[in-house]
Amino acid sequence: MEISKDKNILIVGLGLMGGSFAKGMRNQGFHVCGFARRKEPIEFALANGIIDEGYSEVNTDAISRADILVFALYPKAFLEWMDKYQQYLKPGAIITDVTGVKSCIVYDMQAILRDDVEFIAAHPMCGREVYGVENSTEKMFIGANYIVVPTDKNTENGIEICKELGRLLGAGKISVLSPEEHDEMIGFVSQLTHCIAVALMNSSDNHNLVNYTGDSFRDLTRIARINENMWSELFLLNKEALIKQMDTFIDVFKNMRDMVQNDDREGLCDMMRISTERRGWFDNK
């Protein structure tokens, strides 16, 4: 499905993800408007050609002109915004997001929305260890996985529009998952990995380690430089799936510890062979 370039796009939340989304869509020829809570991101985005127009206070005229709205807010803030301002939405508007959890927000959002607009959830699987619109880049989406998360309340048209947004941004693979499938998957590939990185950095306060580490430590802890407000909210909103993944990891790690304790070299080699094989799936991709 091709989205007409005369469609107006509104980005709500001009941080790293919102700013990158805005850049990507404006580069494709769309008119892009941005909302942010502070003036500084708007001023930066306007000065650097990231958006065509922007507001640090909610502008109801801009809302009513938007054909596609992309929300880059924390989950709770997203729900609060929509509850307060959905009265100004254009009939037929398509709403999507970049939120990292789905079950806790998709059903509530679809329950409160007017019948003449549609929310189709999405999650671009990309990011950086910095934040703010000043660090935004449309290149972040190129080749990335892009997950569309529909429910039975979504239309085929809405789903196809959401997929096309991913294509326009340059996503490498577009997948479709249910909210529950998404949250189980994200609990493992994203949230658990962030937990491990944070736990590792909390395991030693030796400042001198920076003088001795090699690439393996830097690669493993790259995501330990983290936005604590956003990620703590995401962890707690997806706690059931995340705890399940954490418990599985703890069991596997304890098993590995026991192998070391018991000089079980063959057991360790088996684990490493499995690890190498499964990591190869990603290398091949």
C-alpha positions as CSV (number, residue, x, y, z in Angstrom):
1,M,0.0,0.0,0.0
2,E,1.3,3.4,-0.9
3,I,0.6,6.3,1.5
4,S,-0.2,9.5,-0.4
5,K,2.4,12.3,0.3
6,D,-0.4,14.7,0.9
7,K,-1.1,13.0,4.3
8,N,-0.2,15.1,7.3
9,I,1.9,13.3,10.0
10,L,2.0,14.3,13.6
11,I,4.7,13.1,15.9
12,V,3.8,13.3,19.6
13,G,7.0,13.2,21.6
14,L,10.2,14.5,20.0
15,G,12.9,12.6,21.6
16,L,15.3,10.1,20.0
17,M,12.6,7.8,18.5
18,G,10.1,10.5,17.7
19,G,12.8,12.7,16.1
20,S,14.2,9.9,14.1
21,F,10.7,8.9,12.9
22,A,10.1,12.6,12.0
23,K,13.3,12.7,10.0
24,G,12.5,9.5,8.1
25,M,9.0,10.6,7.1
26,R,10.0,14.2,6.2
27,N,12.8,12.8,4.0
28,Q,10.1,10.8,2.2
29,G,8.3,14.0,1.4
30,F,5.6,14.1,4.0
31,H,4.5,17.2,5.9
32,V,5.6,16.5,9.5
33,C,4.4,18.3,12.7
34,G,5.9,17.7,16.1
35,F,4.7,18.1,19.7
36,A,7.0,18.1,22.7
37,R,6.6,19.2,26.3
38,R,9.5,21.6,26.2
39,K,10.4,24.4,23.7
40,E,14.0,23.3,23.3
41,P,13.3,20.1,21.3
42,I,10.9,21.9,19.1
43,E,13.3,24.7,18.4
44,F,16.1,22.3,17.6
45,A,13.9,20.2,15.3
46,L,12.7,23.3,13.4
47,A,16.2,24.7,13.1
48,N,17.6,21.4,11.8
49,G,14.8,20.6,9.3
50,I,13.5,17.6,11.3
51,I,9.9,18.9,11.3
52,D,7.9,21.4,9.2
53,E,6.0,22.8,12.2
54,G,6.1,22.2,15.9
55,Y,4.5,23.1,19.2
56,S,5.5,22.8,22.9
57,E,1.9,23.1,23.9
58,V,-0.9,21.0,22.4
59,N,-2.3,22.6,19.3
60,T,-5.8,21.4,18.5
61,D,-5.7,22.6,14.9
62,A,-2.6,20.5,14.3
63,I,-4.3,17.5,15.8
64,S,-7.4,18.0,13.6
65,R,-5.2,18.2,10.5
66,A,-3.3,15.0,11.2
67,D,-4.0,11.9,9.1
68,I,-1.4,9.7,10.8
69,L,-0.3,10.2,14.4
70,V,2.8,8.6,15.8
71,F,3.3,8.5,19.5
72,A,6.7,8.3,21.0
73,L,5.6,8.7,24.7
74,Y,5.9,6.5,27.7
75,P,3.0,4.1,27.9
76,K,1.1,5.8,30.7
77,A,1.6,9.2,29.2
78,F,0.3,7.9,25.8
79,L,-3.0,6.8,27.4
80,E,-3.4,10.0,29.3
81,W,-2.8,12.1,26.2
82,M,-5.3,10.2,24.1
83,D,-8.0,10.3,26.8
84,K,-7.6,14.1,27.0
85,Y,-7.2,15.1,23.4
86,Q,-8.9,12.4,21.2
87,Q,-11.9,14.7,20.8
88,Y,-9.8,16.8,18.3
89,L,-8.8,13.9,16.0
90,K,-9.9,13.9,12.4
91,P,-12.4,11.1,11.6
92,G,-10.5,8.3,9.9
93,A,-7.2,9.2,11.5
94,I,-4.6,6.3,12.0
95,I,-2.7,6.2,15.2
96,T,0.4,4.2,15.8
97,D,3.3,4.2,18.3
98,V,6.8,3.0,19.0
99,T,6.1,1.8,22.6
100,G,8.2,-1.1,23.9
101,V,5.3,-2.9,25.6
102,K,1.9,-3.7,24.2
103,S,-0.5,-5.8,26.2
104,C,-0.7,-3.2,28.9
105,I,-1.6,-0.4,26.5
106,V,-3.1,-1.7,23.3
107,Y,-6.4,-3.0,24.7
108,D,-6.9,0.0,27.0
109,M,-6.2,2.3,24.1
110,Q,-8.6,0.6,21.7
111,A,-11.2,0.5,24.5
112,I,-11.2,4.3,25.0
113,L,-10.8,5.4,21.4
114,R,-13.6,6.8,19.3
115,D,-15.1,4.4,16.7
116,D,-14.1,6.6,13.8
117,V,-10.3,6.4,14.4
118,E,-7.9,3.5,14.6
119,F,-4.9,2.6,16.7
120,I,-2.6,0.0,15.3
121,A,0.4,-0.6,17.5
122,A,4.0,-1.0,16.2
123,H,7.5,-1.4,17.6
124,P,10.6,-0.5,15.6
125,M,13.4,-2.7,17.0
126,C,16.1,-0.2,17.1
127,G,17.6,2.5,19.4
128,R,20.7,4.1,20.6
129,E,22.4,4.6,24.0
130,V,21.7,8.3,23.9
131,Y,18.5,10.1,23.9
132,G,17.0,13.4,22.8
133,V,16.0,14.8,19.4
134,E,19.6,16.1,19.0
135,N,20.7,12.5,18.7
136,S,18.0,11.4,16.3
137,T,18.8,9.8,13.0
138,E,16.6,8.3,10.3
139,K,19.4,5.7,9.6
140,M,18.5,4.0,12.9
141,F,15.5,2.3,11.2
142,I,17.3,1.2,8.1
143,G,17.6,-2.6,8.1
144,A,15.9,-2.9,11.5
145,N,13.1,-5.3,12.4
146,Y,9.7,-3.6,12.6
147,I,6.9,-5.3,14.4
148,V,3.2,-4.6,13.8
149,V,0.9,-5.6,16.7
150,P,-2.7,-5.8,15.6
151,T,-5.8,-7.0,17.4
152,D,-9.2,-8.1,16.1
153,K,-10.3,-4.5,16.3
154,N,-7.9,-3.5,13.6
155,T,-8.8,-3.2,9.9
156,E,-6.7,-4.6,7.0
157,N,-6.3,-1.0,5.8
158,G,-4.9,0.1,9.2
159,I,-2.5,-2.9,9.3
160,E,-1.2,-2.2,5.8
161,I,-0.7,1.5,6.5
162,C,1.3,0.6,9.6
163,K,3.4,-1.9,7.6
164,E,4.0,0.8,4.9
165,L,5.3,3.2,7.5
166,G,7.9,0.6,8.4
167,R,8.8,0.2,4.7
168,L,9.1,3.9,4.2
169,L,11.5,4.1,7.1
170,G,13.7,1.4,5.6
171,A,12.9,-1.5,7.9
172,G,14.6,-4.7,6.9
173,K,11.9,-7.1,8.0
174,I,8.3,-6.4,9.0
175,S,6.6,-9.0,11.3
176,V,3.2,-9.3,12.8
177,L,2.7,-10.4,16.4
178,S,-0.2,-10.4,18.9
179,P,0.3,-8.1,21.9
180,E,0.9,-11.2,24.1
181,E,3.4,-12.7,21.6
182,H,5.2,-9.3,21.4
183,D,5.6,-8.9,25.1
184,E,6.9,-12.4,25.6
185,M,9.4,-11.9,22.8
186,I,10.5,-8.5,24.0
187,G,10.9,-9.8,27.6
188,F,13.6,-12.0,26.3
189,V,15.4,-10.2,23.4
190,S,15.3,-6.7,24.9
191,Q,14.3,-6.4,28.5
192,L,16.2,-9.4,29.8
193,T,19.3,-8.2,28.0
194,H,19.1,-4.8,29.5
195,C,18.6,-6.4,32.9
196,I,21.8,-8.4,32.5
197,A,23.8,-5.4,31.3
198,V,22.5,-3.3,34.3
199,A,23.2,-6.1,36.8
200,L,26.7,-6.6,35.4
201,M,27.5,-2.9,35.8
202,N,26.1,-3.1,39.4
203,S,28.4,-6.0,40.2
204,S,31.6,-4.0,40.6
205,D,32.4,-0.4,41.5
206,N,36.1,-0.7,40.5
207,H,36.8,2.5,38.4
208,N,40.1,1.0,37.2
209,L,38.3,-1.6,35.1
210,V,38.0,0.9,32.3
211,N,41.8,0.7,31.9
212,Y,41.7,-3.1,31.4
213,T,38.6,-4.1,29.5
214,G,38.5,-5.2,25.9
215,D,35.8,-5.3,23.3
216,S,33.8,-8.1,24.8
217,F,33.0,-6.2,28.0
218,R,32.2,-3.0,26.1
219,D,29.9,-4.9,23.7
220,L,28.1,-6.7,26.5
221,T,27.5,-3.6,28.5
222,R,26.7,-1.2,25.6
223,I,23.1,-1.0,26.6
224,A,23.9,-0.5,30.3
225,R,23.9,3.2,29.6
226,I,20.2,3.4,30.1
227,N,17.3,5.8,30.5
228,E,16.2,4.7,34.0
229,N,12.8,6.4,33.9
230,M,11.7,4.8,30.6
231,W,13.1,1.3,31.2
232,S,11.9,1.0,34.8
233,E,8.4,1.7,33.6
234,L,8.7,-0.8,30.7
235,F,10.0,-3.5,33.1
236,L,7.2,-3.1,35.5
237,L,4.5,-2.9,32.8
238,N,5.8,-6.2,31.4
239,K,6.7,-7.8,34.7
240,E,5.0,-11.1,34.2
241,A,6.8,-11.9,30.9
242,L,10.1,-10.4,32.2
243,I,10.2,-12.3,35.4
244,K,9.5,-15.5,33.5
245,Q,12.5,-14.8,31.3
246,M,14.7,-13.8,34.3
247,D,13.8,-17.0,36.1
248,T,14.8,-19.1,33.1
249,F,18.1,-17.2,32.8
250,I,18.9,-17.6,36.5
251,D,18.3,-21.4,36.2
252,V,20.6,-21.7,33.2
253,F,23.2,-19.5,34.8
254,K,23.1,-21.5,38.0
255,N,23.5,-24.7,35.9
256,M,26.6,-23.1,34.3
257,R,28.0,-22.1,37.7
258,D,27.5,-25.7,38.9
259,M,29.5,-27.0,35.9
260,V,32.4,-24.7,36.8
261,Q,32.2,-25.7,40.4
262,N,32.2,-29.4,39.5
263,D,34.9,-29.2,36.8
264,D,32.4,-30.3,34.2
265,R,34.3,-29.3,31.1
266,E,32.1,-31.4,28.8
267,G,29.0,-29.8,30.1
268,L,30.5,-26.3,29.6
269,C,31.5,-27.3,26.0
270,D,28.0,-28.5,25.3
271,M,26.6,-25.1,26.4
272,M,29.1,-23.2,24.3
273,R,28.4,-25.3,21.2
274,I,24.7,-24.6,21.6
275,S,25.5,-20.9,22.1
276,T,27.7,-20.7,19.0
277,E,25.1,-22.5,16.9
278,R,22.2,-20.2,18.0
279,R,24.2,-17.1,17.7
280,G,24.9,-18.1,14.1
281,W,21.2,-17.7,13.3
282,F,21.7,-14.0,13.8
283,D,25.0,-13.9,11.9
284,N,23.3,-15.6,8.9
285,K,20.5,-13.0,8.9
